[in-house]
Amino acid sequence: MTKRFAMMLVALAMLAIGGCTTVSPEFGQRDIDALAAEIRGLGPNIDPREADRAARIAYTYSRQLTQEYGITDPPLIHNAKVHSGERERGLCNHWAEDMHRRLSQENFRTLSVLRAISPRSPFRIIHHTAVVSPRGGTIYDGVVLDPWRNGGALHWQKTRADDRYDWRPRPEVLKEMLAAKRAREAARTR
């Protein structure tokens, strides 16, 4: 029991340290170009202009959402403000939903805009993100676009390379969560 308690303290300390970092959402053309190159590299059929547009929007919209959400704190602190009613939006699912909606407005021909969820684990809270992939691809073929992680500064990398989270397709995780909720409710009525 003592070992388990110690592990929980270590996990809480890691969350606290991770939750106390914040990054300014500033970026430059080099950042946009690097993301565009990563998106172009997802496949030979990616339209370079679409990759450039997606990258520019991902960065500029992350900055816009930072302002709209009133982000002034690290992600976990901002989450607490949303849950307490001090802020209206800014949870990771809000970032993912808004980024997905904005990029989808572009009606890309060679890119798909998807959603992914990393389910809750003993050391992580549930996390949501948007993913851009080649048209018809899966989240595993794409690039994670995660501005929540760094308090508004866009984090991006190939989904399979992101070992911080266990990304899975959103519909799959939602189905599991619904089944678990129904099982809990059924257990309560017994």
Backbone bond lengths (Angstrom), bond angles and torsions (degrees), N, CA, C in turn:
res aa  C-N    CA-C-N  psi(-1)  N-CA   C-N-CA  omega(-1)  CA-C   N-CA-C  phi
1 M - - - 1.448 - - 1.529 110.79 -
2 T 1.324 117.40 -37.93 1.455 121.30 179.34 1.521 110.86 -64.20
3 K 1.336 116.11 -40.17 1.463 120.22 179.02 1.532 110.13 -63.50
4 R 1.313 115.88 -42.19 1.469 119.62 179.47 1.530 110.57 -63.95
5 F 1.322 117.20 -41.66 1.461 121.49 178.02 1.527 110.55 -62.32
6 A 1.318 116.59 -42.33 1.464 120.82 178.56 1.524 110.83 -62.41
7 M 1.333 116.33 -41.14 1.467 120.31 178.66 1.533 110.48 -63.68
8 M 1.332 116.12 -38.91 1.462 119.64 178.76 1.529 110.69 -65.21
9 L 1.334 117.05 -39.79 1.461 120.31 177.97 1.526 111.28 -63.89
10 V 1.327 116.10 -41.60 1.464 120.28 177.76 1.526 109.73 -62.18
11 A 1.335 116.53 -44.13 1.465 120.44 179.86 1.528 110.67 -62.27
12 L 1.322 117.26 -43.43 1.463 120.41 178.64 1.526 111.59 -63.92
13 A 1.325 116.24 -39.74 1.463 119.76 177.70 1.523 110.92 -63.07
14 M 1.335 116.39 -41.02 1.464 120.11 178.92 1.525 110.55 -64.48
15 L 1.322 116.50 -41.76 1.466 119.71 177.41 1.525 110.65 -63.13
16 A 1.327 115.82 -41.84 1.459 119.82 -179.20 1.518 111.23 -64.07
17 I 1.318 116.31 -44.41 1.463 119.72 179.34 1.517 109.94 -65.30
18 G 1.330 117.19 -45.83 1.463 121.13 178.76 1.507 111.75 -64.18
19 G 1.317 116.96 -32.93 1.454 121.00 -179.16 1.512 113.40 -79.73
20 C 1.323 117.89 -7.83 1.458 121.19 -178.47 1.516 112.71 -101.61
21 T 1.299 117.08 4.64 1.457 119.05 177.76 1.516 108.71 -98.29
22 T 1.281 114.86 139.83 1.453 119.71 175.35 1.515 108.45 -138.12
23 V 1.290 116.08 147.89 1.452 121.86 -177.70 1.517 107.80 -127.06
24 S 1.304 116.81 136.36 1.454 120.58 176.69 1.522 109.65 -66.23
25 P 1.330 117.86 137.87 1.458 119.69 -178.46 1.527 113.47 -79.19
26 E 1.315 118.29 28.06 1.462 121.11 177.68 1.519 109.85 -76.30
27 F 1.318 115.56 148.01 1.456 121.49 -179.71 1.519 107.95 -156.27
28 G 1.316 115.11 167.04 1.454 120.13 178.69 1.517 111.10 -132.77
29 Q 1.313 115.32 -178.63 1.458 120.60 -178.82 1.526 111.57 -60.92
30 R 1.328 117.56 -33.47 1.474 120.03 177.97 1.523 111.49 -61.22
31 D 1.324 116.57 -38.83 1.468 120.68 178.49 1.526 110.23 -64.02
32 I 1.320 115.57 -46.18 1.468 120.37 179.31 1.523 110.16 -62.23
33 D 1.335 116.43 -44.33 1.466 120.67 -179.91 1.526 111.70 -62.57
34 A 1.333 116.91 -38.75 1.472 120.26 179.97 1.529 110.73 -65.08
35 L 1.331 116.81 -43.82 1.464 119.71 177.86 1.526 110.41 -65.62
36 A 1.313 117.45 -41.67 1.468 120.48 178.67 1.524 110.54 -60.25
37 A 1.326 117.16 -40.97 1.471 120.68 178.46 1.525 110.62 -64.08
38 E 1.325 116.53 -39.71 1.472 120.11 178.20 1.530 110.39 -63.46
39 I 1.313 116.47 -42.66 1.470 120.53 179.33 1.528 110.21 -66.22
40 R 1.329 117.40 -43.97 1.474 119.97 177.27 1.519 110.86 -59.10
41 G 1.323 116.46 -34.88 1.457 121.80 -178.78 1.519 114.33 -72.65
42 L 1.322 117.75 -4.38 1.466 120.25 179.73 1.521 112.41 -70.97
43 G 1.314 117.42 -18.25 1.458 119.12 179.02 1.508 112.10 175.53
44 P 1.325 116.63 158.80 1.468 120.95 -176.49 1.523 113.88 -70.37
45 N 1.311 117.98 -16.62 1.466 120.65 -176.99 1.525 113.77 -96.07
46 I 1.331 116.98 6.37 1.464 120.20 179.93 1.527 108.94 -75.16
47 D 1.317 115.96 126.66 1.463 121.42 175.76 1.533 107.81 -70.96
48 P 1.338 118.22 119.98 1.466 120.42 -178.20 1.532 113.03 -57.46
49 R 1.332 117.11 -34.52 1.475 119.30 178.55 1.524 110.88 -67.03
50 E 1.334 116.78 -36.62 1.468 119.36 177.33 1.524 110.41 -67.96
51 A 1.321 116.65 -39.97 1.469 120.18 177.90 1.524 110.12 -61.63
52 D 1.326 116.59 -44.22 1.466 120.64 178.43 1.527 110.92 -61.81
53 R 1.324 116.35 -44.82 1.467 120.99 -178.98 1.524 110.92 -64.76
54 A 1.323 117.17 -44.26 1.471 120.61 179.48 1.525 110.68 -61.41
55 A 1.325 116.67 -42.38 1.468 120.37 -179.73 1.528 111.05 -64.84
56 R 1.329 116.54 -45.46 1.465 120.20 179.96 1.526 110.93 -61.56
57 I 1.323 116.21 -44.90 1.463 120.22 179.84 1.524 110.80 -64.48
58 A 1.329 117.53 -42.75 1.472 120.44 -179.43 1.526 110.72 -57.07
59 Y 1.317 116.84 -43.11 1.468 119.68 179.73 1.526 112.22 -73.48
60 T 1.317 117.26 -48.81 1.468 118.64 -175.51 1.524 111.80 -69.45
61 Y 1.326 117.11 -35.21 1.460 119.25 179.72 1.527 111.05 -73.13
62 S 1.328 117.28 -32.32 1.470 119.48 174.43 1.523 109.97 -60.12
63 R 1.330 115.94 -43.95 1.470 119.61 178.98 1.529 110.23 -64.81
64 Q 1.332 117.38 -42.20 1.469 120.75 179.16 1.529 110.81 -61.42
65 L 1.330 117.26 -44.83 1.470 120.30 179.83 1.522 111.46 -64.98
66 T 1.322 117.18 -35.02 1.463 120.91 177.02 1.526 109.68 -56.78
67 Q 1.313 116.16 -43.33 1.465 120.65 179.03 1.527 111.13 -70.91
68 E 1.335 116.80 -45.33 1.467 120.23 -178.55 1.524 112.08 -62.95
69 Y 1.324 117.09 -38.45 1.467 121.11 -179.22 1.530 111.98 -79.06
70 G 1.320 117.87 -12.80 1.461 120.84 -177.60 1.515 112.32 69.81
71 I 1.321 116.74 41.85 1.466 121.11 -177.75 1.521 109.08 -71.97
72 T 1.320 116.44 119.09 1.468 122.44 176.31 1.518 110.97 -132.27
73 D 1.316 116.27 -1.59 1.458 121.58 -174.24 1.522 110.50 -133.67
74 P 1.327 116.34 169.06 1.464 120.00 173.01 1.534 110.45 -61.51
75 P 1.333 117.34 160.90 1.468 121.48 -173.61 1.528 115.75 -53.03
76 L 1.313 118.18 -47.71 1.467 119.14 -175.85 1.524 112.09 -68.30
77 I 1.330 117.38 -33.10 1.468 120.54 176.31 1.535 109.10 -68.46
78 H 1.331 116.00 -43.38 1.464 118.98 178.33 1.532 110.14 -62.15
79 N 1.339 117.14 -39.99 1.468 119.98 176.16 1.522 110.54 -54.78
80 A 1.330 116.26 -44.64 1.466 120.15 -179.94 1.529 110.38 -61.67
81 K 1.330 116.69 -37.82 1.466 119.93 178.21 1.528 111.22 -65.32
82 V 1.325 116.97 -38.37 1.466 120.00 177.44 1.524 109.82 -65.70
83 H 1.324 116.20 -46.55 1.470 119.85 -178.27 1.528 112.27 -65.10
84 S 1.331 117.17 -28.76 1.467 119.82 179.33 1.528 112.20 -86.50
85 G 1.336 116.97 -6.23 1.455 120.62 179.56 1.515 114.33 91.43
86 E 1.327 117.49 -0.07 1.464 120.80 -179.80 1.534 111.83 -71.12
87 R 1.326 116.46 -30.86 1.465 122.72 175.52 1.522 107.66 -126.41
88 E 1.329 116.16 149.35 1.460 120.02 -177.43 1.525 112.54 -84.85
89 R 1.336 116.58 -40.55 1.473 120.69 -175.40 1.525 109.83 -137.85
90 G 1.342 114.34 167.36 1.460 119.81 176.62 1.512 113.32 133.27
91 L 1.356 117.06 4.00 1.463 119.57 172.18 1.524 107.94 -71.05
92 C 1.317 117.09 161.80 1.467 119.64 -177.34 1.523 112.06 -58.58
93 N 1.337 117.34 -35.75 1.467 118.34 179.43 1.531 111.41 -67.70
94 H 1.338 118.19 -28.47 1.461 120.55 175.17 1.530 110.57 -67.63
95 W 1.343 115.49 -45.86 1.469 119.76 177.67 1.531 109.56 -57.70
96 A 1.339 116.42 -48.41 1.473 120.84 -177.04 1.527 110.74 -62.84
97 E 1.316 116.22 -45.30 1.468 121.26 -179.51 1.527 111.19 -61.95
98 D 1.330 116.18 -47.34 1.462 119.98 -177.31 1.528 111.87 -69.14
99 M 1.336 117.28 -40.55 1.465 120.63 178.34 1.530 110.06 -65.21
100 H 1.326 116.35 -43.08 1.463 120.73 178.50 1.533 110.18 -60.29
101 R 1.315 116.14 -46.79 1.467 120.83 -179.20 1.531 110.70 -61.29
102 R 1.334 116.27 -46.10 1.474 119.51 -176.99 1.528 111.61 -64.86
103 L 1.322 117.29 -47.10 1.465 119.60 -179.36 1.527 111.48 -67.10
104 S 1.322 117.09 -33.62 1.468 120.54 179.34 1.524 111.81 -65.85
105 Q 1.323 116.97 -26.54 1.466 120.86 178.06 1.527 112.16 -62.78
106 E 1.319 116.77 -18.95 1.465 120.62 -177.77 1.526 112.72 -77.21
107 N 1.332 116.99 -14.80 1.474 120.72 -179.63 1.527 112.14 49.69
108 F 1.328 115.13 51.88 1.460 120.63 -179.90 1.527 110.44 -58.92
109 R 1.305 116.98 141.32 1.467 121.98 176.72 1.527 111.68 -88.61
110 T 1.347 116.53 -30.64 1.468 119.42 -174.18 1.520 113.22 -111.98
111 L 1.317 116.54 1.53 1.467 121.35 -179.78 1.523 110.40 -126.17
112 S 1.323 116.05 147.96 1.467 122.58 170.15 1.521 107.77 -112.13
113 V 1.318 116.54 143.68 1.460 122.01 175.46 1.520 106.36 -111.72
114 L 1.327 115.91 120.42 1.460 122.34 -172.74 1.521 110.21 -123.65
115 R 1.328 115.12 173.23 1.464 121.97 174.48 1.517 108.91 -121.76
116 A 1.321 115.24 144.49 1.460 121.35 177.56 1.523 108.68 -133.19
117 I 1.332 114.53 153.69 1.467 121.43 176.75 1.517 107.95 -131.34
118 S 1.320 115.05 138.63 1.455 121.10 169.33 1.529 105.61 -105.25
119 P 1.342 116.99 111.48 1.469 119.17 -175.67 1.530 112.38 -61.83
120 R 1.303 114.05 158.13 1.465 120.73 176.00 1.520 109.33 -58.87
121 S 1.322 115.70 144.59 1.459 121.85 175.69 1.527 107.17 -137.46
122 P 1.322 118.02 174.44 1.465 118.48 -179.83 1.533 113.67 -57.92
123 F 1.332 117.42 -24.85 1.458 120.00 -176.75 1.524 114.11 -114.36
124 R 1.322 118.19 3.28 1.462 121.37 -177.24 1.526 110.77 -141.30
125 I 1.335 114.95 145.79 1.456 119.54 170.23 1.526 107.51 -82.31
126 I 1.315 116.84 162.55 1.466 120.41 176.57 1.529 107.98 -59.92
127 H 1.320 115.77 146.13 1.465 119.49 -178.08 1.523 109.67 -140.35
128 H 1.321 115.98 140.40 1.467 123.45 -178.27 1.524 109.06 -118.38
129 T 1.332 116.12 150.74 1.459 120.02 176.15 1.519 110.75 -155.02
130 A 1.311 115.38 164.99 1.465 122.14 169.93 1.523 107.75 -97.21
131 V 1.324 115.58 151.34 1.465 121.92 179.37 1.520 107.70 -135.34
132 V 1.318 116.68 136.18 1.460 120.78 172.01 1.527 107.07 -108.15
133 S 1.335 115.67 131.44 1.468 120.85 -177.14 1.526 109.01 -137.52
134 P 1.334 117.06 169.42 1.463 118.24 174.23 1.528 109.58 -60.85
135 R 1.320 117.38 148.76 1.463 122.08 -179.91 1.528 109.58 -49.68
136 G 1.328 116.35 126.55 1.459 121.70 179.98 1.517 114.13 82.99
137 G 1.331 117.57 -1.93 1.461 120.93 -179.37 1.517 111.56 -81.49
138 T 1.301 115.36 177.32 1.462 122.47 178.11 1.522 109.41 -105.22
139 I 1.320 116.09 177.01 1.467 119.11 176.70 1.519 110.50 -61.00
140 Y 1.322 117.15 -28.98 1.463 121.11 -176.94 1.522 112.66 -73.86
141 D 1.322 117.03 -14.54 1.466 122.28 178.93 1.523 111.66 -94.53
142 G 1.331 116.99 -0.29 1.456 119.84 -168.37 1.508 116.10 -116.31
143 V 1.336 113.05 -163.43 1.459 123.77 -179.21 1.525 108.31 -120.58
144 V 1.325 116.05 127.00 1.461 123.47 175.58 1.531 108.45 -70.75
145 L 1.327 116.70 134.26 1.465 123.26 174.45 1.526 106.77 -118.10
146 D 1.325 117.08 101.10 1.463 121.93 -168.20 1.531 111.98 -128.05
147 P 1.328 118.80 84.34 1.459 119.99 177.63 1.527 113.88 -76.06
148 W 1.327 118.61 -19.82 1.473 120.83 -179.90 1.523 110.70 -62.56
149 R 1.318 116.30 -42.02 1.465 122.88 -171.58 1.520 113.13 -51.91
150 N 1.319 117.07 -37.85 1.464 121.23 -177.09 1.525 111.94 -115.27
151 G 1.314 116.39 32.73 1.457 120.41 174.86 1.515 114.60 61.83
152 G 1.329 116.81 36.44 1.457 121.55 176.94 1.515 114.07 111.66
153 A 1.323 117.49 -23.39 1.471 120.47 176.48 1.526 107.50 -79.32
154 L 1.314 116.67 123.41 1.461 121.21 -174.00 1.524 112.17 -62.46
155 H 1.326 115.54 123.48 1.468 122.16 169.31 1.517 106.01 -103.01
156 W 1.328 116.13 133.45 1.461 119.63 176.40 1.518 109.16 -143.37
157 Q 1.313 114.55 146.88 1.457 122.27 172.58 1.514 108.07 -172.42
158 K 1.324 115.54 163.20 1.458 118.71 178.57 1.522 109.00 -59.07
159 T 1.310 115.43 140.42 1.462 121.41 -176.32 1.522 111.28 -54.78
160 R 1.315 117.12 -47.74 1.471 120.64 -177.75 1.523 112.57 -66.07
161 A 1.314 118.20 -23.54 1.465 121.69 -179.15 1.526 112.40 -85.92
162 D 1.318 117.55 -12.37 1.467 121.50 -177.05 1.520 109.51 -82.60
163 D 1.324 115.84 89.14 1.466 119.34 -177.29 1.528 112.80 -84.53
164 R 1.306 117.65 1.98 1.466 120.14 176.43 1.532 111.38 -76.52
165 Y 1.335 116.03 -28.15 1.459 120.81 -178.65 1.519 110.77 -130.24
166 D 1.325 115.49 152.81 1.464 123.16 178.05 1.528 107.83 -98.17
167 W 1.331 116.44 76.25 1.461 120.74 -174.95 1.514 111.37 -68.33
168 R 1.333 113.84 135.00 1.465 121.24 176.83 1.526 108.26 -139.06
169 P 1.330 117.79 158.91 1.466 119.45 179.16 1.531 111.08 -59.44
170 R 1.301 116.38 135.34 1.466 122.03 -177.05 1.525 113.21 -54.69
171 P 1.347 119.98 -47.39 1.474 118.89 -178.48 1.530 112.73 -59.50
172 E 1.317 116.52 -36.77 1.467 121.05 179.88 1.528 110.98 -63.96
173 V 1.321 116.61 -45.84 1.467 120.76 -178.79 1.526 110.56 -69.06
174 L 1.327 117.40 -41.91 1.468 119.83 179.08 1.523 111.40 -61.71
175 K 1.322 117.00 -38.35 1.467 121.07 177.83 1.531 110.27 -62.45
176 E 1.330 116.85 -43.80 1.468 120.76 178.17 1.525 111.34 -64.61
177 M 1.324 116.98 -40.99 1.461 120.39 179.90 1.524 111.16 -64.56
178 L 1.325 117.20 -40.66 1.462 121.24 178.31 1.525 110.75 -64.64
179 A 1.330 117.15 -42.57 1.467 120.91 178.61 1.526 110.58 -62.88
180 A 1.330 117.11 -41.08 1.465 120.66 179.20 1.528 110.79 -65.87
181 K 1.330 116.61 -39.69 1.466 120.49 178.31 1.522 110.81 -63.33
182 R 1.323 116.50 -44.32 1.468 119.94 178.56 1.519 111.31 -63.23
183 A 1.319 117.09 -38.64 1.465 120.59 178.79 1.528 110.54 -64.62
184 R 1.334 117.27 -40.99 1.472 120.43 177.71 1.523 110.78 -63.73
185 E 1.332 116.20 -43.43 1.465 120.29 179.74 1.520 111.18 -64.50
186 A 1.317 117.16 -39.94 1.466 121.00 178.42 1.521 110.51 -65.32
187 A 1.324 116.89 -38.32 1.464 120.76 179.63 1.528 110.92 -66.20
188 R 1.326 117.31 -33.80 1.465 121.28 179.34 1.519 112.32 -69.76
189 T 1.316 117.21 -30.42 1.464 120.23 -176.97 1.524 112.50 -84.01
190 R 1.294 117.24 -6.05 1.478 119.88 179.82 1.489 111.76 -79.35
